[in-house]
Amino acid sequence: MAKVSPGEFVNQVRAEGRKVVWPTMKETRTTAIMVLIMTTLLAIFFFGVDSAFSAIVKFLLGLLG
């Protein structure tokens, strides 16, 4: 990779920055809502799996004691 001067580097960063397309407020809101929904569903799922394994372990330990 070729070395560039600090001034050229800054120019390249600015040029790349102009290419960035920011999401609209509607897209941001929609994405945030989907993340919240998926996080909630996964939390419920893992709570259920954890509860099931906990019950299984308690049952197996009860057989030993």
N, CA, C and O atoms as a GROMACS GRO file, in nm:
protein
  260
    1MET      N    1   0.085  -0.118   0.000
    1MET     CA    2   0.000   0.000   0.000
    1MET      C    3   0.089   0.123   0.000
    1MET      O    4   0.182   0.134   0.080
    2ALA      N    5   0.059   0.216  -0.090
    2ALA     CA    6   0.142   0.336  -0.104
    2ALA      C    7   0.114   0.434   0.009
    2ALA      O    8   0.001   0.446   0.057
    3LYS      N    9   0.221   0.503   0.050
    3LYS     CA   10   0.205   0.603   0.155
    3LYS      C   11   0.146   0.729   0.093
    3LYS      O   12   0.180   0.767  -0.019
    4VAL      N   13   0.058   0.792   0.168
    4VAL     CA   14   0.000   0.919   0.122
    4VAL      C   15   0.024   1.023   0.229
    4VAL      O   16   0.042   0.992   0.346
    5SER      N   17   0.025   1.148   0.186
    5SER     CA   18   0.048   1.256   0.281
    5SER      C   19  -0.075   1.274   0.370
    5SER      O   20  -0.185   1.233   0.332
    6PRO      N   21  -0.057   1.334   0.487
    6PRO     CA   22  -0.172   1.356   0.576
    6PRO      C   23  -0.284   1.437   0.509
    6PRO      O   24  -0.401   1.410   0.531
    7GLY      N   25  -0.248   1.534   0.428
    7GLY     CA   26  -0.349   1.615   0.358
    7GLY      C   27  -0.429   1.531   0.260
    7GLY      O   28  -0.551   1.545   0.251
    8GLU      N   29  -0.360   1.444   0.186
    8GLU     CA   30  -0.429   1.356   0.090
    8GLU      C   31  -0.518   1.257   0.163
    8GLU      O   32  -0.628   1.225   0.117
    9PHE      N   33  -0.469   1.208   0.277
    9PHE     CA   34  -0.549   1.115   0.358
    9PHE      C   35  -0.679   1.182   0.401
    9PHE      O   36  -0.786   1.122   0.390
   10VAL      N   37  -0.671   1.305   0.449
   10VAL     CA   38  -0.790   1.379   0.492
   10VAL      C   39  -0.885   1.397   0.374
   10VAL      O   40  -1.007   1.384   0.390
   11ASN      N   41  -0.832   1.428   0.258
   11ASN     CA   42  -0.917   1.443   0.139
   11ASN      C   43  -0.987   1.313   0.103
   11ASN      O   44  -1.104   1.314   0.066
   12GLN      N   45  -0.916   1.201   0.115
   12GLN     CA   46  -0.976   1.072   0.085
   12GLN      C   47  -1.086   1.038   0.187
   12GLN      O   48  -1.190   0.984   0.150
   13VAL      N   49  -1.062   1.069   0.314
   13VAL     CA   50  -1.163   1.043   0.417
   13VAL      C   51  -1.288   1.126   0.389
   13VAL      O   52  -1.400   1.075   0.400
   14ARG      N   53  -1.270   1.252   0.354
   14ARG     CA   54  -1.386   1.337   0.322
   14ARG      C   55  -1.462   1.284   0.201
   14ARG      O   56  -1.586   1.285   0.200
   15ALA      N   57  -1.389   1.238   0.100
   15ALA     CA   58  -1.455   1.185  -0.020
   15ALA      C   59  -1.537   1.061   0.015
   15ALA      O   60  -1.649   1.046  -0.033
   16GLU      N   61  -1.481   0.973   0.098
   16GLU     CA   62  -1.555   0.853   0.138
   16GLU      C   63  -1.674   0.891   0.226
   16GLU      O   64  -1.780   0.829   0.216
   17GLY      N   65  -1.657   0.991   0.310
   17GLY     CA   66  -1.765   1.035   0.397
   17GLY      C   67  -1.885   1.088   0.319
   17GLY      O   68  -1.999   1.074   0.362
   18ARG      N   69  -1.857   1.150   0.204
   18ARG     CA   70  -1.967   1.201   0.121
   18ARG      C   71  -2.048   1.088   0.057
   18ARG      O   72  -2.162   1.110   0.016
   19LYS      N   73  -1.989   0.969   0.047
   19LYS     CA   74  -2.059   0.855  -0.014
   19LYS      C   75  -2.155   0.786   0.082
   19LYS      O   76  -2.238   0.706   0.039
   20VAL      N   77  -2.145   0.816   0.211
   20VAL     CA   78  -2.227   0.750   0.312
   20VAL      C   79  -2.374   0.789   0.292
   20VAL      O   80  -2.407   0.906   0.277
   21VAL      N   81  -2.460   0.688   0.291
   21VAL     CA   82  -2.604   0.711   0.280
   21VAL      C   83  -2.666   0.676   0.414
   21VAL      O   84  -2.670   0.558   0.451
   22TRP      N   85  -2.715   0.775   0.487
   22TRP     CA   86  -2.771   0.753   0.619
   22TRP      C   87  -2.915   0.706   0.606
   22TRP      O   88  -2.987   0.750   0.516
   23PRO      N   89  -2.959   0.617   0.695
   23PRO     CA   90  -3.099   0.571   0.689
   23PRO      C   91  -3.194   0.683   0.729
   23PRO      O   92  -3.159   0.775   0.803
   24THR      N   93  -3.315   0.673   0.676
   24THR     CA   94  -3.417   0.770   0.712
   24THR      C   95  -3.466   0.742   0.854
   24THR      O   96  -3.438   0.637   0.911
   25MET      N   97  -3.539   0.838   0.909
   25MET     CA   98  -3.592   0.819   1.044
   25MET      C   99  -3.688   0.701   1.047
   25MET      O  100  -3.691   0.626   1.145
   26LYS      N  101  -3.766   0.683   0.941
   26LYS     CA  102  -3.861   0.571   0.935
   26LYS      C  103  -3.785   0.437   0.936
   26LYS      O  104  -3.824   0.344   1.006
   27GLU      N  105  -3.678   0.428   0.857
   27GLU     CA  106  -3.598   0.306   0.853
   27GLU      C  107  -3.534   0.277   0.989
   27GLU      O  108  -3.530   0.162   1.033
   28THR      N  109  -3.485   0.381   1.053
   28THR     CA  110  -3.423   0.365   1.185
   28THR      C  111  -3.525   0.317   1.287
   28THR      O  112  -3.497   0.228   1.367
   29ARG      N  113  -3.644   0.376   1.285
   29ARG     CA  114  -3.750   0.337   1.379
   29ARG      C  115  -3.792   0.193   1.355
   29ARG      O  116  -3.806   0.116   1.450
   30THR      N  117  -3.812   0.156   1.228
   30THR     CA  118  -3.854   0.020   1.193
   30THR      C  119  -3.749  -0.082   1.239
   30THR      O  120  -3.783  -0.185   1.296
   31THR      N  121  -3.623  -0.052   1.214
   31THR     CA  122  -3.516  -0.142   1.254
   31THR      C  123  -3.510  -0.155   1.406
   31THR      O  124  -3.492  -0.265   1.458
   32ALA      N  125  -3.524  -0.045   1.477
   32ALA     CA  126  -3.520  -0.048   1.623
   32ALA      C  127  -3.634  -0.132   1.679
   32ALA      O  128  -3.615  -0.208   1.774
   33ILE      N  129  -3.753  -0.119   1.621
   33ILE     CA  130  -3.869  -0.197   1.667
   33ILE      C  131  -3.845  -0.346   1.641
   33ILE      O  132  -3.876  -0.429   1.727
   34MET      N  133  -3.790  -0.379   1.525
   34MET     CA  134  -3.762  -0.520   1.494
   34MET      C  135  -3.657  -0.578   1.590
   34MET      O  136  -3.668  -0.693   1.632
   35VAL      N  137  -3.557  -0.499   1.625
   35VAL     CA  138  -3.456  -0.545   1.720
   35VAL      C  139  -3.520  -0.571   1.856
   35VAL      O  140  -3.490  -0.672   1.920
   36LEU      N  141  -3.607  -0.481   1.901
   36LEU     CA  142  -3.674  -0.501   2.029
   36LEU      C  143  -3.762  -0.626   2.028
   36LEU      O  144  -3.764  -0.701   2.125
   37ILE      N  145  -3.834  -0.648   1.919
   37ILE     CA  146  -3.920  -0.766   1.908
   37ILE      C  147  -3.836  -0.893   1.912
   37ILE      O  148  -3.866  -0.986   1.986
   38MET      N  149  -3.730  -0.898   1.832
   38MET     CA  150  -3.646  -1.017   1.826
   38MET      C  151  -3.575  -1.042   1.959
   38MET      O  152  -3.561  -1.157   2.001
   39THR      N  153  -3.531  -0.936   2.025
   39THR     CA  154  -3.466  -0.951   2.155
   39THR      C  155  -3.564  -1.008   2.258
   39THR      O  156  -3.528  -1.095   2.337
   40THR      N  157  -3.686  -0.960   2.255
   40THR     CA  158  -3.788  -1.010   2.347
   40THR      C  159  -3.819  -1.156   2.320
   40THR      O  160  -3.827  -1.236   2.414
   41LEU      N  161  -3.836  -1.191   2.193
   41LEU     CA  162  -3.865  -1.331   2.159
   41LEU      C  163  -3.750  -1.423   2.201
   41LEU      O  164  -3.774  -1.531   2.255
   42LEU      N  165  -3.627  -1.380   2.176
   42LEU     CA  166  -3.513  -1.463   2.215
   42LEU      C  167  -3.502  -1.475   2.367
   42LEU      O  168  -3.466  -1.580   2.418
   43ALA      N  169  -3.532  -1.368   2.438
   43ALA     CA  170  -3.528  -1.374   2.585
   43ALA      C  171  -3.630  -1.474   2.637
   43ALA      O  172  -3.600  -1.552   2.728
   44ILE      N  173  -3.750  -1.471   2.580
   44ILE     CA  174  -3.854  -1.566   2.622
   44ILE      C  175  -3.811  -1.709   2.589
   44ILE      O  176  -3.829  -1.800   2.671
   45PHE      N  177  -3.756  -1.729   2.470
   45PHE     CA  178  -3.711  -1.862   2.428
   45PHE      C  179  -3.604  -1.915   2.524
   45PHE      O  180  -3.615  -2.028   2.573
   46PHE      N  181  -3.500  -1.835   2.550
   46PHE     CA  182  -3.391  -1.882   2.635
   46PHE      C  183  -3.436  -1.899   2.780
   46PHE      O  184  -3.384  -1.985   2.850
   47PHE      N  185  -3.532  -1.819   2.825
   47PHE     CA  186  -3.589  -1.840   2.958
   47PHE      C  187  -3.657  -1.976   2.965
   47PHE      O  188  -3.642  -2.049   3.063
   48GLY      N  189  -3.731  -2.010   2.860
   48GLY     CA  190  -3.798  -2.141   2.856
   48GLY      C  191  -3.700  -2.256   2.853
   48GLY      O  192  -3.718  -2.355   2.924
   49VAL      N  193  -3.597  -2.244   2.771
   49VAL     CA  194  -3.496  -2.350   2.763
   49VAL      C  195  -3.424  -2.364   2.897
   49VAL      O  196  -3.402  -2.476   2.945
   50ASP      N  197  -3.388  -2.252   2.958
   50ASP     CA  198  -3.320  -2.255   3.087
   50ASP      C  199  -3.409  -2.317   3.194
   50ASP      O  200  -3.362  -2.395   3.277
   51SER      N  201  -3.536  -2.282   3.194
   51SER     CA  202  -3.629  -2.339   3.291
   51SER      C  203  -3.644  -2.490   3.272
   51SER      O  204  -3.650  -2.565   3.369
   52ALA      N  205  -3.650  -2.534   3.146
   52ALA     CA  206  -3.662  -2.677   3.119
   52ALA      C  207  -3.539  -2.752   3.167
   52ALA      O  208  -3.551  -2.856   3.233
   53PHE      N  209  -3.420  -2.701   3.135
   53PHE     CA  210  -3.298  -2.768   3.181
   53PHE      C  211  -3.289  -2.767   3.333
   53PHE      O  212  -3.244  -2.865   3.393
   54SER      N  213  -3.331  -2.659   3.395
   54SER     CA  214  -3.329  -2.651   3.540
   54SER      C  215  -3.420  -2.758   3.601
   54SER      O  216  -3.382  -2.823   3.698
   55ALA      N  217  -3.538  -2.776   3.544
   55ALA     CA  218  -3.631  -2.877   3.594
   55ALA      C  219  -3.573  -3.017   3.575
   55ALA      O  220  -3.587  -3.103   3.662
   56ILE      N  221  -3.509  -3.039   3.461
   56ILE     CA  222  -3.449  -3.171   3.434
   56ILE      C  223  -3.338  -3.200   3.535
   56ILE      O  224  -3.331  -3.310   3.590
   57VAL      N  225  -3.251  -3.102   3.560
   57VAL     CA  226  -3.141  -3.121   3.654
   57VAL      C  227  -3.196  -3.146   3.795
   57VAL      O  228  -3.146  -3.234   3.865
   58LYS      N  229  -3.296  -3.070   3.836
   58LYS     CA  230  -3.355  -3.089   3.969
   58LYS      C  231  -3.417  -3.228   3.980
   58LYS      O  232  -3.405  -3.292   4.085
   59PHE      N  233  -3.481  -3.275   3.874
   59PHE     CA  234  -3.540  -3.408   3.875
   59PHE      C  235  -3.432  -3.515   3.888
   59PHE      O  236  -3.445  -3.608   3.968
   60LEU      N  237  -3.326  -3.501   3.809
   60LEU     CA  238  -3.216  -3.599   3.813
   60LEU      C  239  -3.146  -3.597   3.949
   60LEU      O  240  -3.109  -3.702   4.000
   61LEU      N  241  -3.127  -3.480   4.008
   61LEU     CA  242  -3.066  -3.472   4.140
   61LEU      C  243  -3.157  -3.531   4.247
   61LEU      O  244  -3.110  -3.585   4.347
   62GLY      N  245  -3.287  -3.520   4.226
   62GLY     CA  246  -3.383  -3.579   4.319
   62GLY      C  247  -3.379  -3.730   4.319
   62GLY      O  248  -3.405  -3.793   4.421
   63LEU      N  249  -3.345  -3.790   4.204
   63LEU     CA  250  -3.333  -3.935   4.196
   63LEU      C  251  -3.213  -3.985   4.275
   63LEU      O  252  -3.214  -4.097   4.328
   64LEU      N  253  -3.109  -3.902   4.283
   64LEU     CA  254  -2.988  -3.942   4.354
   64LEU      C  255  -3.002  -3.927   4.505
   64LEU      O  256  -2.938  -3.999   4.582
   65GLY      N  257  -3.087  -3.830   4.548
   65GLY     CA  258  -3.093  -3.801   4.690
   65GLY      C  259  -3.199  -3.866   4.766
   65GLY      O  260  -3.210  -3.846   4.886
   0.00000   0.00000   0.00000
